[in-house]
Amino acid sequence: MLSPVDRRRYSHAKENGEIVSFTVQYETLVGDEWRAVVRYDSAHGVAHKDVLDTKGREEKHLLGAGSLKEAIAIADADIQQNWERYKARFLKQGRRR
């Protein structure tokens, strides 16, 4: 938990000791529903970050990490350092619509 209403979820899969897929996601509680705000994952065969808006639309950013292990470290550090900024942007977008 990042706060009582903010959390980071993490999952990964390994084959032969190597990470083959992952998801690191920051979520915030809006009303009684957990909403994804930022998601790092390896879907579609490439490590990337999705910044979501209140409608669920995604703004994709490729990571360019050398490995999925490195991508997870980038994701973890970014969410840890910037979740409050991501939350403010997410909530501000929701008020504009």
N, C-alpha and C positions, 0 to 999 in steps of 0.2 A: 504494500500500500504506500502510495506517495502522500496521501492525506486520507481523512475519513471518507471522502467522496471522489478520490482519484486513485487509479490503480494501473499497474503495469502487468500485462499478462505475457507469458513466455512459453513457447513450445518449440521443440525441434525433434527431428528424426535422424537416426544414425544408421549407417550400414558399414560393417567392417571397421567400426571405430571412428568413421568419418561422418561429419554432419552433412546430410544430403538435402535437408530442407529446414526452414525455420520460420517462426513468426514472433515478433516482439511488438506488442501493441499497447498504446496508452489509451485508457478509457476514463471518462468522467461520468458521474451519476447526474443525470438530468431528470428531475422528478423522481420516478421510481424505475428508470431505465438506464442501464449502462450503455453509453454511446462511445463508439470508436472515434478517436480524434486523430491519431497518427498511428500508422501501421508500417512496420518494416517486415518484409518477407522475401521469400525466394520463389514465389509463384511465377509461372511462365518461364522458369529456368534462369532467371537473373535476379540478383539481390537489388532491391529497390525500396524506396520510401513512398508511401501514399499519405498525403495530407488530405483529410476528409473535411467536408463541410456538413452543416446540419441536415442537408438533404441526402447525404451519403455519397455525393460525387467525390471523385478522387483526382488529386493533382499528383502525378507520378514524377519521381526523381530517381534516376539511376544512381547507384552508389559507387560503382567502380572499385569495389573492394577486391583484394586479391584472393580472398577465400570467404566461405560462409562464416567461419569462425571469426574472422576479422569484421565481417558485416554485422554480426551479432554484437561485438564489442562497440562498434560505432553506434548502433541502434540504442544499446543500453545507455551509453554515455550521453547521447543526444537527448533521450527522453528524461534521464535523470536531471540534466542541466536545464532543459528548456520546456518542461511540461506546463509550467505556469503560463508561459508565453503562448504555447499552442492552445491552451484552454481559453485564454482571453480572446484570441483570434476566432476560435470556434464559436464561443458564446456571442461575440460581437456580430458575426455573420448571421447567427440565428435571430438576433434582434432586428437586423436590416430586412428580413424577409417577412 
